[in-house]
Amino acid sequence: MSSTPGPEGQRPPQLSENDLRHALDELDAKIKTLHNRAHATAAGSPNTYQAHAEALEAKRARLAEQLGQAPAPADGSEPGVWNQIRHGIENLREDLRQIL
């Protein structure tokens, strides 16, 4: 039986800032769907939804880190502020997972 490689062995692609934002949005939607499926599955079921969601979250974190290293957008918004907001949301997600 083959196993899926862990996210630590993967490197994020080199994308433009707009492509990175689009990829992050898509990953957020996929992660949300996987978490919903994991919660709807019977306890003790041998599903891999949670593991898959965790791998996507690791990939998302690497892409977000890459976006943080991208040059500032032309509209003058502060990328550091958005990173802090994203980081705060991720912390809230983790806290909620630990509570549930």
Distance bins in CASP14 RR format, pairs under 12 A and 6 or more apart:
PFRMAT RR
TARGET T0000
AUTHOR 0000-0000-0000
RMODE 2
METHOD distances of the structure
MODEL  1
3 48 0 0 0 0 0 1 0 0 0 0 0
3 51 0 0 0 0 0 1 0 0 0 0 0
3 55 0 0 0 0 0 1 0 0 0 0 0
4 10 0 0 0 0 0 1 0 0 0 0 0
4 48 0 0 0 0 1 0 0 0 0 0 0
4 51 0 0 0 0 1 0 0 0 0 0 0
4 52 0 0 0 0 1 0 0 0 0 0 0
4 54 0 0 0 0 0 1 0 0 0 0 0
4 55 1 0 0 1 0 0 0 0 0 0 0
4 56 0 0 0 0 0 1 0 0 0 0 0
5 11 0 0 0 0 0 1 0 0 0 0 0
5 55 0 0 0 0 1 0 0 0 0 0 0
5 58 0 0 0 0 0 1 0 0 0 0 0
5 59 0 0 0 0 0 1 0 0 0 0 0
6 51 0 0 0 0 1 0 0 0 0 0 0
6 52 0 0 0 0 0 1 0 0 0 0 0
6 54 0 0 0 0 1 0 0 0 0 0 0
6 55 1 0 0 1 0 0 0 0 0 0 0
6 56 0 0 0 0 0 1 0 0 0 0 0
6 58 0 0 0 0 1 0 0 0 0 0 0
6 59 0 0 0 0 1 0 0 0 0 0 0
7 27 0 0 0 0 0 1 0 0 0 0 0
7 51 0 0 0 0 0 1 0 0 0 0 0
7 52 0 0 0 0 0 1 0 0 0 0 0
7 53 0 0 0 0 0 1 0 0 0 0 0
7 54 0 0 0 0 1 0 0 0 0 0 0
7 55 1 0 1 0 0 0 0 0 0 0 0
7 56 0 0 0 0 1 0 0 0 0 0 0
7 57 0 0 0 0 1 0 0 0 0 0 0
7 58 1 1 0 0 0 0 0 0 0 0 0
7 59 1 0 1 0 0 0 0 0 0 0 0
7 60 0 0 0 0 1 0 0 0 0 0 0
7 61 0 0 0 0 1 0 0 0 0 0 0
7 62 1 0 0 1 0 0 0 0 0 0 0
7 63 0 0 0 0 0 1 0 0 0 0 0
8 54 0 0 0 0 0 1 0 0 0 0 0
8 55 0 0 0 0 1 0 0 0 0 0 0
8 58 1 0 0 1 0 0 0 0 0 0 0
8 59 0 0 0 0 0 1 0 0 0 0 0
8 61 0 0 0 0 0 1 0 0 0 0 0
8 62 0 0 0 0 1 0 0 0 0 0 0
9 55 0 0 0 0 0 1 0 0 0 0 0
9 58 0 0 0 0 1 0 0 0 0 0 0
9 59 0 0 0 0 0 1 0 0 0 0 0
9 62 0 0 0 0 0 1 0 0 0 0 0
10 55 0 0 0 0 1 0 0 0 0 0 0
10 56 0 0 0 0 0 1 0 0 0 0 0
10 58 0 0 0 0 1 0 0 0 0 0 0
10 59 1 0 0 1 0 0 0 0 0 0 0
10 61 0 0 0 0 0 1 0 0 0 0 0
10 62 0 0 0 0 1 0 0 0 0 0 0
10 63 0 0 0 0 0 1 0 0 0 0 0
11 58 0 0 0 0 0 1 0 0 0 0 0
11 59 0 0 0 0 0 1 0 0 0 0 0
11 62 1 0 0 1 0 0 0 0 0 0 0
11 63 0 0 0 0 0 1 0 0 0 0 0
11 65 0 0 0 0 0 1 0 0 0 0 0
11 66 0 0 0 0 1 0 0 0 0 0 0
12 19 0 0 0 0 0 1 0 0 0 0 0
12 20 0 0 0 0 1 0 0 0 0 0 0
12 23 0 0 0 0 1 0 0 0 0 0 0
12 24 0 0 0 0 0 1 0 0 0 0 0
12 27 0 0 0 0 0 1 0 0 0 0 0
12 58 0 0 0 0 0 1 0 0 0 0 0
12 59 1 0 0 1 0 0 0 0 0 0 0
12 60 0 0 0 0 1 0 0 0 0 0 0
12 61 0 0 0 0 1 0 0 0 0 0 0
12 62 1 0 1 0 0 0 0 0 0 0 0
12 63 1 0 1 0 0 0 0 0 0 0 0
12 64 0 0 0 0 1 0 0 0 0 0 0
12 65 0 0 0 0 1 0 0 0 0 0 0
12 66 1 0 1 0 0 0 0 0 0 0 0
12 67 0 0 0 0 1 0 0 0 0 0 0
12 68 0 0 0 0 0 1 0 0 0 0 0
12 69 0 0 0 0 0 1 0 0 0 0 0
12 70 0 0 0 0 0 1 0 0 0 0 0
13 19 0 0 0 0 1 0 0 0 0 0 0
13 20 0 0 0 0 1 0 0 0 0 0 0
13 23 0 0 0 0 1 0 0 0 0 0 0
13 59 0 0 0 0 0 1 0 0 0 0 0
13 62 0 0 0 0 1 0 0 0 0 0 0
13 63 0 0 0 0 1 0 0 0 0 0 0
13 66 0 0 0 0 1 0 0 0 0 0 0
14 20 0 0 0 0 1 0 0 0 0 0 0
14 23 0 0 0 0 0 1 0 0 0 0 0
14 62 0 0 0 0 0 1 0 0 0 0 0
14 63 0 0 0 0 0 1 0 0 0 0 0
14 66 0 0 0 0 1 0 0 0 0 0 0
14 67 0 0 0 0 0 1 0 0 0 0 0
14 69 0 0 0 0 0 1 0 0 0 0 0
14 70 0 0 0 0 0 1 0 0 0 0 0
15 21 0 0 0 0 1 0 0 0 0 0 0
15 22 0 0 0 0 1 0 0 0 0 0 0
15 23 1 0 0 1 0 0 0 0 0 0 0
15 24 0 0 0 0 0 1 0 0 0 0 0
15 26 0 0 0 0 0 1 0 0 0 0 0
15 62 0 0 0 0 0 1 0 0 0 0 0
15 63 1 0 0 1 0 0 0 0 0 0 0
15 64 0 0 0 0 0 1 0 0 0 0 0
15 66 1 0 0 1 0 0 0 0 0 0 0
15 67 0 0 0 0 1 0 0 0 0 0 0
15 69 0 0 0 0 0 1 0 0 0 0 0
15 70 0 0 0 0 1 0 0 0 0 0 0
16 22 0 0 0 0 1 0 0 0 0 0 0
16 23 0 0 0 0 0 1 0 0 0 0 0
16 66 0 0 0 0 0 1 0 0 0 0 0
16 67 0 0 0 0 0 1 0 0 0 0 0
16 70 0 0 0 0 1 0 0 0 0 0 0
16 71 0 0 0 0 0 1 0 0 0 0 0
16 73 0 0 0 0 0 1 0 0 0 0 0
17 23 0 0 0 0 0 1 0 0 0 0 0
17 24 0 0 0 0 0 1 0 0 0 0 0
17 63 0 0 0 0 0 1 0 0 0 0 0
17 64 0 0 0 0 0 1 0 0 0 0 0
17 66 0 0 0 0 1 0 0 0 0 0 0
17 67 1 0 0 1 0 0 0 0 0 0 0
17 68 0 0 0 0 1 0 0 0 0 0 0
17 69 0 0 0 0 0 1 0 0 0 0 0
17 70 1 0 1 0 0 0 0 0 0 0 0
17 71 1 0 0 1 0 0 0 0 0 0 0
17 72 0 0 0 0 1 0 0 0 0 0 0
17 73 1 0 0 1 0 0 0 0 0 0 0
17 74 0 0 0 0 1 0 0 0 0 0 0
17 75 0 0 0 0 0 1 0 0 0 0 0
17 77 0 0 0 0 0 1 0 0 0 0 0
17 79 0 0 0 0 1 0 0 0 0 0 0
17 82 0 0 0 0 0 1 0 0 0 0 0
18 24 0 0 0 0 0 1 0 0 0 0 0
18 25 0 0 0 0 0 1 0 0 0 0 0
18 67 0 0 0 0 0 1 0 0 0 0 0
18 70 0 0 0 0 1 0 0 0 0 0 0
18 73 0 0 0 0 1 0 0 0 0 0 0
18 74 0 0 0 0 0 1 0 0 0 0 0
19 25 0 0 0 0 0 1 0 0 0 0 0
19 26 0 0 0 0 0 1 0 0 0 0 0
19 63 0 0 0 0 1 0 0 0 0 0 0
19 66 0 0 0 0 0 1 0 0 0 0 0
19 67 0 0 0 0 1 0 0 0 0 0 0
19 70 0 0 0 0 0 1 0 0 0 0 0
20 26 0 0 0 0 0 1 0 0 0 0 0
20 27 0 0 0 0 0 1 0 0 0 0 0
20 59 0 0 0 0 0 1 0 0 0 0 0
20 60 0 0 0 0 0 1 0 0 0 0 0
20 62 0 0 0 0 0 1 0 0 0 0 0
20 63 1 0 1 0 0 0 0 0 0 0 0
20 64 0 0 0 0 1 0 0 0 0 0 0
20 65 0 0 0 0 0 1 0 0 0 0 0
20 66 1 0 0 1 0 0 0 0 0 0 0
20 67 1 0 1 0 0 0 0 0 0 0 0
20 68 0 0 0 0 1 0 0 0 0 0 0
20 69 0 0 0 0 0 1 0 0 0 0 0
20 70 1 0 0 1 0 0 0 0 0 0 0
20 71 0 0 0 0 0 1 0 0 0 0 0
20 73 0 0 0 0 0 1 0 0 0 0 0
20 79 0 0 0 0 0 1 0 0 0 0 0
20 82 0 0 0 0 0 1 0 0 0 0 0
21 27 0 0 0 0 0 1 0 0 0 0 0
21 28 0 0 0 0 0 1 0 0 0 0 0
21 60 0 0 0 0 0 1 0 0 0 0 0
21 63 0 0 0 0 1 0 0 0 0 0 0
21 64 0 0 0 0 1 0 0 0 0 0 0
21 66 0 0 0 0 0 1 0 0 0 0 0
21 67 1 0 0 1 0 0 0 0 0 0 0
21 68 0 0 0 0 0 1 0 0 0 0 0
21 70 0 0 0 0 1 0 0 0 0 0 0
21 73 0 0 0 0 1 0 0 0 0 0 0
21 79 0 0 0 0 0 1 0 0 0 0 0
21 82 0 0 0 0 1 0 0 0 0 0 0
21 86 0 0 0 0 0 1 0 0 0 0 0
22 28 0 0 0 0 0 1 0 0 0 0 0
22 29 0 0 0 0 0 1 0 0 0 0 0
22 63 0 0 0 0 0 1 0 0 0 0 0
22 67 0 0 0 0 0 1 0 0 0 0 0
23 29 0 0 0 0 0 1 0 0 0 0 0
23 30 0 0 0 0 0 1 0 0 0 0 0
23 56 0 0 0 0 0 1 0 0 0 0 0
23 59 0 0 0 0 1 0 0 0 0 0 0
23 60 0 0 0 0 1 0 0 0 0 0 0
23 62 0 0 0 0 0 1 0 0 0 0 0
23 63 1 0 1 0 0 0 0 0 0 0 0
23 64 0 0 0 0 1 0 0 0 0 0 0
23 66 0 0 0 0 1 0 0 0 0 0 0
23 67 0 0 0 0 1 0 0 0 0 0 0
24 30 0 0 0 0 0 1 0 0 0 0 0
24 31 0 0 0 0 0 1 0 0 0 0 0
24 56 0 0 0 0 0 1 0 0 0 0 0
24 57 0 0 0 0 0 1 0 0 0 0 0
24 59 0 0 0 0 1 0 0 0 0 0 0
24 60 1 0 0 1 0 0 0 0 0 0 0
24 61 0 0 0 0 1 0 0 0 0 0 0
24 62 0 0 0 0 0 1 0 0 0 0 0
24 63 1 0 1 0 0 0 0 0 0 0 0
24 64 1 0 0 1 0 0 0 0 0 0 0
24 65 0 0 0 0 0 1 0 0 0 0 0
24 66 0 0 0 0 1 0 0 0 0 0 0
24 67 1 0 0 1 0 0 0 0 0 0 0
24 68 0 0 0 0 0 1 0 0 0 0 0
24 70 0 0 0 0 0 1 0 0 0 0 0
24 82 0 0 0 0 0 1 0 0 0 0 0
24 83 0 0 0 0 0 1 0 0 0 0 0
24 86 0 0 0 0 1 0 0 0 0 0 0
24 89 0 0 0 0 0 1 0 0 0 0 0
24 90 0 0 0 0 0 1 0 0 0 0 0
25 31 0 0 0 0 0 1 0 0 0 0 0
25 32 0 0 0 0 0 1 0 0 0 0 0
25 60 0 0 0 0 0 1 0 0 0 0 0
25 63 0 0 0 0 0 1 0 0 0 0 0
25 64 0 0 0 0 0 1 0 0 0 0 0
25 67 0 0 0 0 0 1 0 0 0 0 0
25 86 0 0 0 0 0 1 0 0 0 0 0
26 32 0 0 0 0 0 1 0 0 0 0 0
26 33 0 0 0 0 0 1 0 0 0 0 0
26 56 0 0 0 0 1 0 0 0 0 0 0
26 59 0 0 0 0 0 1 0 0 0 0 0
26 60 0 0 0 0 1 0 0 0 0 0 0
26 63 0 0 0 0 0 1 0 0 0 0 0
27 33 0 0 0 0 0 1 0 0 0 0 0
27 34 0 0 0 0 0 1 0 0 0 0 0
27 52 0 0 0 0 0 1 0 0 0 0 0
27 53 0 0 0 0 0 1 0 0 0 0 0
27 55 0 0 0 0 0 1 0 0 0 0 0
27 56 1 0 1 0 0 0 0 0 0 0 0
27 57 0 0 0 0 1 0 0 0 0 0 0
27 58 0 0 0 0 0 1 0 0 0 0 0
27 59 1 0 0 1 0 0 0 0 0 0 0
27 60 1 0 1 0 0 0 0 0 0 0 0
27 61 0 0 0 0 1 0 0 0 0 0 0
27 62 0 0 0 0 0 1 0 0 0 0 0
27 63 1 0 0 1 0 0 0 0 0 0 0
27 64 0 0 0 0 1 0 0 0 0 0 0
27 67 0 0 0 0 0 1 0 0 0 0 0
28 34 0 0 0 0 0 1 0 0 0 0 0
28 35 0 0 0 0 0 1 0 0 0 0 0
28 53 0 0 0 0 0 1 0 0 0 0 0
28 56 0 0 0 0 1 0 0 0 0 0 0
28 57 0 0 0 0 1 0 0 0 0 0 0
28 59 0 0 0 0 0 1 0 0 0 0 0
28 60 1 0 0 1 0 0 0 0 0 0 0
28 61 0 0 0 0 0 1 0 0 0 0 0
28 63 0 0 0 0 0 1 0 0 0 0 0
28 64 0 0 0 0 0 1 0 0 0 0 0
28 86 0 0 0 0 1 0 0 0 0 0 0
28 89 0 0 0 0 1 0 0 0 0 0 0
28 90 0 0 0 0 0 1 0 0 0 0 0
28 93 0 0 0 0 0 1 0 0 0 0 0
29 35 0 0 0 0 0 1 0 0 0 0 0
29 36 0 0 0 0 0 1 0 0 0 0 0
29 53 0 0 0 0 0 1 0 0 0 0 0
29 56 0 0 0 0 0 1 0 0 0 0 0
29 60 0 0 0 0 0 1 0 0 0 0 0
30 36 0 0 0 0 0 1 0 0 0 0 0
30 37 0 0 0 0 0 1 0 0 0 0 0
30 49 0 0 0 0 0 1 0 0 0 0 0
30 52 0 0 0 0 1 0 0 0 0 0 0
30 53 0 0 0 0 1 0 0 0 0 0 0
30 55 0 0 0 0 0 1 0 0 0 0 0
30 56 1 0 1 0 0 0 0 0 0 0 0
30 57 0 0 0 0 1 0 0 0 0 0 0
30 59 0 0 0 0 1 0 0 0 0 0 0
30 60 0 0 0 0 1 0 0 0 0 0 0
31 37 0 0 0 0 0 1 0 0 0 0 0
31 38 0 0 0 0 0 1 0 0 0 0 0
31 49 0 0 0 0 0 1 0 0 0 0 0
31 50 0 0 0 0 0 1 0 0 0 0 0
31 52 0 0 0 0 1 0 0 0 0 0 0
31 53 1 0 1 0 0 0 0 0 0 0 0
31 54 0 0 0 0 1 0 0 0 0 0 0
31 55 0 0 0 0 1 0 0 0 0 0 0
31 56 1 0 1 0 0 0 0 0 0 0 0
31 57 1 0 1 0 0 0 0 0 0 0 0
31 58 0 0 0 0 0 1 0 0 0 0 0
31 59 0 0 0 0 1 0 0 0 0 0 0
31 60 1 0 0 1 0 0 0 0 0 0 0
31 61 0 0 0 0 0 1 0 0 0 0 0
31 89 0 0 0 0 0 1 0 0 0 0 0
31 90 0 0 0 0 0 1 0 0 0 0 0
31 93 0 0 0 0 1 0 0 0 0 0 0
31 97 0 0 0 0 0 1 0 0 0 0 0
32 38 0 0 0 0 0 1 0 0 0 0 0
32 39 0 0 0 0 0 1 0 0 0 0 0
32 49 0 0 0 0 0 1 0 0 0 0 0
32 53 0 0 0 0 1 0 0 0 0 0 0
32 56 0 0 0 0 0 1 0 0 0 0 0
32 57 0 0 0 0 0 1 0 0 0 0 0
32 60 0 0 0 0 0 1 0 0 0 0 0
32 93 0 0 0 0 0 1 0 0 0 0 0
33 39 0 0 0 0 0 1 0 0 0 0 0
33 40 0 0 0 0 0 1 0 0 0 0 0
33 49 0 0 0 0 1 0 0 0 0 0 0
33 52 0 0 0 0 0 1 0 0 0 0 0
33 53 0 0 0 0 1 0 0 0 0 0 0
33 56 0 0 0 0 1 0 0 0 0 0 0
34 40 0 0 0 0 0 1 0 0 0 0 0
34 41 0 0 0 0 0 1 0 0 0 0 0
34 47 0 0 0 0 1 0 0 0 0 0 0
34 48 0 0 0 0 1 0 0 0 0 0 0
34 49 1 0 1 0 0 0 0 0 0 0 0
34 50 1 0 0 1 0 0 0 0 0 0 0
34 51 0 0 0 0 1 0 0 0 0 0 0
34 52 1 0 1 0 0 0 0 0 0 0 0
34 53 1 1 0 0 0 0 0 0 0 0 0
34 54 0 0 0 0 1 0 0 0 0 0 0
34 55 0 0 0 0 1 0 0 0 0 0 0
34 56 1 0 0 1 0 0 0 0 0 0 0
34 57 0 0 0 0 1 0 0 0 0 0 0
34 60 0 0 0 0 0 1 0 0 0 0 0
35 41 0 0 0 0 0 1 0 0 0 0 0
35 47 0 0 0 0 0 1 0 0 0 0 0
35 49 1 0 0 1 0 0 0 0 0 0 0
35 50 1 0 0 1 0 0 0 0 0 0 0
35 51 0 0 0 0 0 1 0 0 0 0 0
35 52 0 0 0 0 0 1 0 0 0 0 0
35 53 1 0 1 0 0 0 0 0 0 0 0
35 54 0 0 0 0 0 1 0 0 0 0 0
35 56 0 0 0 0 0 1 0 0 0 0 0
35 57 0 0 0 0 1 0 0 0 0 0 0
35 93 0 0 0 0 1 0 0 0 0 0 0
35 96 0 0 0 0 1 0 0 0 0 0 0
35 97 0 0 0 0 1 0 0 0 0 0 0
35 100 0 0 0 0 1 0 0 0 0 0 0
36 49 0 0 0 0 1 0 0 0 0 0 0
36 50 0 0 0 0 0 1 0 0 0 0 0
36 53 0 0 0 0 1 0 0 0 0 0 0
37 45 0 0 0 0 0 1 0 0 0 0 0
37 47 1 0 0 1 0 0 0 0 0 0 0
37 48 0 0 0 0 0 1 0 0 0 0 0
37 49 1 0 1 0 0 0 0 0 0 0 0
37 50 0 0 0 0 1 0 0 0 0 0 0
37 52 0 0 0 0 1 0 0 0 0 0 0
37 53 0 0 0 0 1 0 0 0 0 0 0
38 44 0 0 0 0 0 1 0 0 0 0 0
38 45 0 0 0 0 1 0 0 0 0 0 0
38 47 1 0 0 1 0 0 0 0 0 0 0
38 48 0 0 0 0 1 0 0 0 0 0 0
38 49 1 1 0 0 0 0 0 0 0 0 0
38 50 1 0 1 0 0 0 0 0 0 0 0
38 51 0 0 0 0 1 0 0 0 0 0 0
38 52 0 0 0 0 1 0 0 0 0 0 0
38 53 1 0 0 1 0 0 0 0 0 0 0
38 54 0 0 0 0 0 1 0 0 0 0 0
38 97 0 0 0 0 0 1 0 0 0 0 0
38 100 0 0 0 0 0 1 0 0 0 0 0
39 45 0 0 0 0 0 1 0 0 0 0 0
39 47 0 0 0 0 0 1 0 0 0 0 0
39 49 0 0 0 0 1 0 0 0 0 0 0
39 50 0 0 0 0 1 0 0 0 0 0 0
39 53 0 0 0 0 0 1 0 0 0 0 0
39 96 0 0 0 0 0 1 0 0 0 0 0
39 97 0 0 0 0 0 1 0 0 0 0 0
39 100 0 0 0 0 1 0 0 0 0 0 0
40 47 0 0 0 0 1 0 0 0 0 0 0
40 49 0 0 0 0 1 0 0 0 0 0 0
41 47 1 0 1 0 0 0 0 0 0 0 0
41 48 0 0 0 0 0 1 0 0 0 0 0
41 49 1 0 0 1 0 0 0 0 0 0 0
41 50 0 0 0 0 1 0 0 0 0 0 0
42 49 0 0 0 0 0 1 0 0 0 0 0
43 50 0 0 0 0 0 1 0 0 0 0 0
44 50 0 0 0 0 0 1 0 0 0 0 0
47 53 0 0 0 0 0 1 0 0 0 0 0
48 54 0 0 0 0 1 0 0 0 0 0 0
48 55 0 0 0 0 1 0 0 0 0 0 0
48 56 0 0 0 0 0 1 0 0 0 0 0
49 55 0 0 0 0 0 1 0 0 0 0 0
49 56 0 0 0 0 0 1 0 0 0 0 0
50 56 0 0 0 0 0 1 0 0 0 0 0
50 57 0 0 0 0 0 1 0 0 0 0 0
50 97 0 0 0 0 1 0 0 0 0 0 0
50 100 0 0 0 0 0 1 0 0 0 0 0
51 57 0 0 0 0 0 1 0 0 0 0 0
51 58 0 0 0 0 0 1 0 0 0 0 0
52 58 0 0 0 0 0 1 0 0 0 0 0
52 59 0 0 0 0 0 1 0 0 0 0 0
53 59 0 0 0 0 0 1 0 0 0 0 0
53 60 0 0 0 0 0 1 0 0 0 0 0
53 93 0 0 0 0 0 1 0 0 0 0 0
53 97 0 0 0 0 1 0 0 0 0 0 0
54 60 0 0 0 0 0 1 0 0 0 0 0
54 61 0 0 0 0 0 1 0 0 0 0 0
54 93 0 0 0 0 0 1 0 0 0 0 0
54 94 0 0 0 0 0 1 0 0 0 0 0
54 97 0 0 0 0 1 0 0 0 0 0 0
55 61 0 0 0 0 0 1 0 0 0 0 0
55 62 0 0 0 0 0 1 0 0 0 0 0
56 62 0 0 0 0 0 1 0 0 0 0 0
56 63 0 0 0 0 0 1 0 0 0 0 0
57 63 0 0 0 0 0 1 0 0 0 0 0
57 64 0 0 0 0 0 1 0 0 0 0 0
57 89 0 0 0 0 0 1 0 0 0 0 0
57 90 0 0 0 0 1 0 0 0 0 0 0
57 93 0 0 0 0 1 0 0 0 0 0 0
57 94 0 0 0 0 1 0 0 0 0 0 0
57 97 0 0 0 0 0 1 0 0 0 0 0
58 64 0 0 0 0 0 1 0 0 0 0 0
58 65 0 0 0 0 0 1 0 0 0 0 0
58 90 0 0 0 0 0 1 0 0 0 0 0
59 65 0 0 0 0 0 1 0 0 0 0 0
59 66 0 0 0 0 0 1 0 0 0 0 0
60 66 0 0 0 0 0 1 0 0 0 0 0
60 67 0 0 0 0 0 1 0 0 0 0 0
60 86 0 0 0 0 1 0 0 0 0 0 0
60 89 0 0 0 0 0 1 0 0 0 0 0
60 90 0 0 0 0 1 0 0 0 0 0 0
60 93 0 0 0 0 0 1 0 0 0 0 0
61 67 0 0 0 0 0 1 0 0 0 0 0
61 68 0 0 0 0 0 1 0 0 0 0 0
61 83 0 0 0 0 0 1 0 0 0 0 0
61 86 0 0 0 0 1 0 0 0 0 0 0
61 87 0 0 0 0 1 0 0 0 0 0 0
61 90 1 0 0 1 0 0 0 0 0 0 0
61 93 0 0 0 0 0 1 0 0 0 0 0
61 94 0 0 0 0 0 1 0 0 0 0 0
62 68 0 0 0 0 0 1 0 0 0 0 0
62 69 0 0 0 0 0 1 0 0 0 0 0
63 69 0 0 0 0 0 1 0 0 0 0 0
63 70 0 0 0 0 0 1 0 0 0 0 0
63 86 0 0 0 0 0 1 0 0 0 0 0
64 70 0 0 0 0 0 1 0 0 0 0 0
64 79 0 0 0 0 0 1 0 0 0 0 0
64 80 0 0 0 0 0 1 0 0 0 0 0
64 82 0 0 0 0 1 0 0 0 0 0 0
64 83 1 0 0 1 0 0 0 0 0 0 0
64 84 0 0 0 0 0 1 0 0 0 0 0
64 85 0 0 0 0 0 1 0 0 0 0 0
64 86 1 0 0 1 0 0 0 0 0 0 0
64 87 0 0 0 0 1 0 0 0 0 0 0
64 88 0 0 0 0 0 1 0 0 0 0 0
64 89 0 0 0 0 0 1 0 0 0 0 0
64 90 0 0 0 0 1 0 0 0 0 0 0
65 79 0 0 0 0 0 1 0 0 0 0 0
65 83 0 0 0 0 1 0 0 0 0 0 0
65 86 0 0 0 0 0 1 0 0 0 0 0
65 87 0 0 0 0 0 1 0 0 0 0 0
65 90 0 0 0 0 0 1 0 0 0 0 0
66 79 0 0 0 0 0 1 0 0 0 0 0
66 83 0 0 0 0 0 1 0 0 0 0 0
67 73 0 0 0 0 0 1 0 0 0 0 0
67 79 1 0 0 1 0 0 0 0 0 0 0
67 80 0 0 0 0 0 1 0 0 0 0 0
67 82 0 0 0 0 1 0 0 0 0 0 0
67 83 1 0 0 1 0 0 0 0 0 0 0
67 86 0 0 0 0 1 0 0 0 0 0 0
68 78 0 0 0 0 0 1 0 0 0 0 0
68 79 1 0 1 0 0 0 0 0 0 0 0
68 80 1 0 0 1 0 0 0 0 0 0 0
68 81 0 0 0 0 0 1 0 0 0 0 0
68 82 0 0 0 0 1 0 0 0 0 0 0
68 83 1 0 1 0 0 0 0 0 0 0 0
68 84 0 0 0 0 0 1 0 0 0 0 0
68 86 0 0 0 0 1 0 0 0 0 0 0
68 87 0 0 0 0 0 1 0 0 0 0 0
69 79 0 0 0 0 1 0 0 0 0 0 0
69 80 0 0 0 0 0 1 0 0 0 0 0
69 83 0 0 0 0 0 1 0 0 0 0 0
70 79 1 0 0 1 0 0 0 0 0 0 0
70 80 0 0 0 0 0 1 0 0 0 0 0
70 82 0 0 0 0 0 1 0 0 0 0 0
70 83 0 0 0 0 0 1 0 0 0 0 0
71 79 0 0 0 0 1 0 0 0 0 0 0
72 78 1 0 0 1 0 0 0 0 0 0 0
72 79 1 0 1 0 0 0 0 0 0 0 0
72 80 0 0 0 0 1 0 0 0 0 0 0
72 81 0 0 0 0 0 1 0 0 0 0 0
72 82 0 0 0 0 0 1 0 0 0 0 0
72 83 0 0 0 0 0 1 0 0 0 0 0
73 79 1 0 0 1 0 0 0 0 0 0 0
73 80 0 0 0 0 0 1 0 0 0 0 0
73 81 0 0 0 0 0 1 0 0 0 0 0
73 82 0 0 0 0 1 0 0 0 0 0 0
75 82 0 0 0 0 0 1 0 0 0 0 0
76 82 0 0 0 0 0 1 0 0 0 0 0
77 83 0 0 0 0 0 1 0 0 0 0 0
77 85 0 0 0 0 0 1 0 0 0 0 0
78 84 0 0 0 0 1 0 0 0 0 0 0
78 85 0 0 0 0 0 1 0 0 0 0 0
79 85 0 0 0 0 0 1 0 0 0 0 0
79 86 0 0 0 0 0 1 0 0 0 0 0
80 86 0 0 0 0 1 0 0 0 0 0 0
80 87 0 0 0 0 1 0 0 0 0 0 0
81 87 0 0 0 0 0 1 0 0 0 0 0
81 88 0 0 0 0 0 1 0 0 0 0 0
82 88 0 0 0 0 0 1 0 0 0 0 0
82 89 0 0 0 0 0 1 0 0 0 0 0
83 89 0 0 0 0 0 1 0 0 0 0 0
83 90 0 0 0 0 0 1 0 0 0 0 0
84 90 0 0 0 0 0 1 0 0 0 0 0
84 91 0 0 0 0 0 1 0 0 0 0 0
85 91 0 0 0 0 0 1 0 0 0 0 0
85 92 0 0 0 0 0 1 0 0 0 0 0
86 92 0 0 0 0 0 1 0 0 0 0 0
86 93 0 0 0 0 0 1 0 0 0 0 0
87 93 0 0 0 0 0 1 0 0 0 0 0
87 94 0 0 0 0 0 1 0 0 0 0 0
88 94 0 0 0 0 1 0 0 0 0 0 0
88 95 0 0 0 0 1 0 0 0 0 0 0
89 95 0 0 0 0 0 1 0 0 0 0 0
89 96 0 0 0 0 0 1 0 0 0 0 0
90 96 0 0 0 0 0 1 0 0 0 0 0
90 97 0 0 0 0 0 1 0 0 0 0 0
91 97 0 0 0 0 0 1 0 0 0 0 0
91 98 0 0 0 0 0 1 0 0 0 0 0
92 98 0 0 0 0 0 1 0 0 0 0 0
92 99 0 0 0 0 0 1 0 0 0 0 0
93 99 0 0 0 0 0 1 0 0 0 0 0
93 100 0 0 0 0 0 1 0 0 0 0 0
94 100 0 0 0 0 0 1 0 0 0 0 0
END
